[in-house]
Amino acid sequence: MTDQIQTAPELAQDTGPELSPELLEMGQTEAAAQPAPQAELAPLEKQATLDPARIAATEQVVKSAAGLFFYQAQVMTGRQLGLNDRLAGDLAKGVAPCLVKYGIGEPSELFARWEVELKAAMAIGSVVYAVWKAEREYKIEQDKAQKIQTAQPVAGHGNQS
């Protein structure tokens, strides 16, 4: 008879609910679906310090190139676009550090690395400009023709017989 006597802790273990294999599998699936806690992100690397003398030299190159492009843009459009030396200087200050960071601080370096791409961009740009210019001239001609057709004759001129 002593074999059948159970102690209180053993009874508590035996009287718990029995889970089917399906329910156990669902519990494991839900636990696996929970996102794992995110590990802390490592701090970003500090960028290398750029040579201030090289940045200053690159700024001068960018400023003069921007001035040339600004002038060309205003000549091609036939009007002032608000592009001036101050804006060219601001552009140079913003762009020069990026160029130096990627090792493109001099025009020779720029062409050595990107010559084919720059030539392709210039070729595409010249075609786009030619199409834009032709379309602009066509619209100007159409506007002139429309104004001539809708113009009112001036009274008091010509033969009044």
C-alpha positions in Angstrom: 0.0 0.0 0.0 2.8 2.3 0.5 3.6 2.2 -3.2 0.3 3.9 -4.0 0.7 6.8 -1.5 1.7 10.0 -3.3 3.1 13.1 -1.7 1.6 16.5 -2.3 4.2 17.7 -4.8 3.8 14.5 -6.9 0.0 15.0 -6.9 0.3 18.6 -8.1 2.5 17.4 -11.0 0.1 14.7 -12.1 -3.1 16.9 -11.9 -1.9 19.5 -14.4 -3.6 19.8 -17.8 -2.4 17.5 -20.5 -1.5 19.4 -23.8 -2.0 17.7 -27.1 1.0 17.6 -29.5 -0.8 20.2 -31.8 -1.1 22.7 -29.0 2.6 22.2 -28.0 3.6 22.8 -31.7 1.5 26.0 -31.8 3.2 27.3 -28.7 6.6 26.6 -30.2 5.6 28.3 -33.5 4.4 31.4 -31.7 7.6 31.6 -29.7 9.6 31.3 -32.9 7.5 34.0 -34.6 8.3 36.5 -31.9 11.1 38.9 -33.0 14.4 38.3 -31.3 15.5 41.3 -29.2 17.6 43.7 -31.3 21.3 43.9 -30.5 22.5 47.4 -29.9 23.9 49.0 -33.0 27.6 49.7 -33.1 28.5 53.3 -33.2 29.3 54.7 -36.7 32.9 55.0 -37.8 34.4 58.4 -37.5 35.2 59.7 -41.0 38.8 60.4 -41.8 39.9 64.0 -41.5 40.3 65.6 -44.9 43.2 67.8 -45.9 42.1 71.4 -45.6 44.6 72.6 -48.2 43.3 70.1 -50.7 39.7 71.1 -50.0 40.6 74.8 -50.5 42.3 74.0 -53.8 39.4 71.9 -54.9 37.0 74.7 -53.9 38.8 77.1 -56.3 38.5 74.5 -59.2 34.8 73.9 -58.5 34.1 77.7 -58.1 35.6 78.5 -61.5 33.9 75.5 -63.2 30.6 76.5 -61.7 31.1 80.1 -62.9 31.7 78.8 -66.4 28.6 76.6 -66.3 26.5 79.4 -64.9 27.6 81.7 -67.7 26.9 79.1 -70.4 23.5 78.4 -68.9 22.6 82.1 -69.0 23.9 82.5 -72.5 21.9 79.5 -73.8 18.7 80.5 -72.1 19.1 84.2 -73.1 18.2 85.5 -69.7 19.6 86.0 -66.2 19.0 83.0 -64.0 20.3 84.5 -60.7 23.5 82.4 -61.0 26.3 84.5 -59.6 29.8 84.3 -57.9 28.3 84.0 -54.4 26.2 81.0 -55.4 29.3 79.5 -57.2 31.3 79.9 -54.0 28.5 78.3 -51.9 28.3 75.4 -54.3 32.1 75.0 -54.1 32.1 74.9 -50.3 29.5 72.2 -50.3 30.9 70.0 -53.1 34.7 70.3 -52.6 34.9 68.2 -49.3 32.9 65.4 -51.0 35.1 65.4 -54.0 38.2 65.3 -51.8 36.8 62.4 -49.8 36.4 60.3 -52.9 39.8 61.2 -54.3 38.5 63.6 -57.0 40.1 66.8 -55.9 41.7 67.8 -59.2 40.2 68.0 -62.7 42.9 65.5 -63.9 41.8 63.0 -61.2 38.2 63.6 -62.2 38.8 62.8 -65.8 41.2 59.9 -65.0 38.4 58.2 -63.1 35.3 59.2 -64.9 36.3 60.2 -68.4 34.1 57.8 -70.2 31.1 58.6 -68.0 31.6 62.4 -68.4 31.9 62.1 -72.2 28.7 60.1 -72.2 26.9 62.7 -70.1 28.1 65.5 -72.3 27.0 63.7 -75.5 23.5 63.0 -74.0 23.3 66.6 -72.7 24.1 68.0 -76.1 21.3 66.0 -77.7 18.8 66.9 -75.0 19.8 70.6 -75.4 19.4 70.5 -79.2 15.9 69.0 -78.9 15.0 71.5 -76.1 16.2 74.4 -78.2 14.4 73.3 -81.4 11.2 72.8 -79.4 11.6 76.3 -77.8 12.1 77.9 -81.2 9.1 76.1 -82.6 6.9 77.3 -79.8 8.1 80.9 -80.3 7.3 80.6 -84.0 3.8 79.2 -83.3 3.1 82.0 -80.8 4.1 84.7 -83.4 1.9 83.0 -86.0 -1.0 82.9 -83.6 -0.6 86.6 -82.7 -0.5 87.6 -86.4 -3.7 85.6 -87.2 -5.6 87.1 -84.2 -4.4 90.6 -84.7 -7.1 93.2 -85.3 -6.6 95.5 -88.4 -5.8 99.1 -87.4 -8.6 101.5 -88.3 -7.8 104.5 -90.5 -5.2 102.8 -92.6 -5.4 101.6 -96.2 -7.8 102.5 -99.0 -11.2 103.7 -97.7 -13.2 104.0 -100.9 
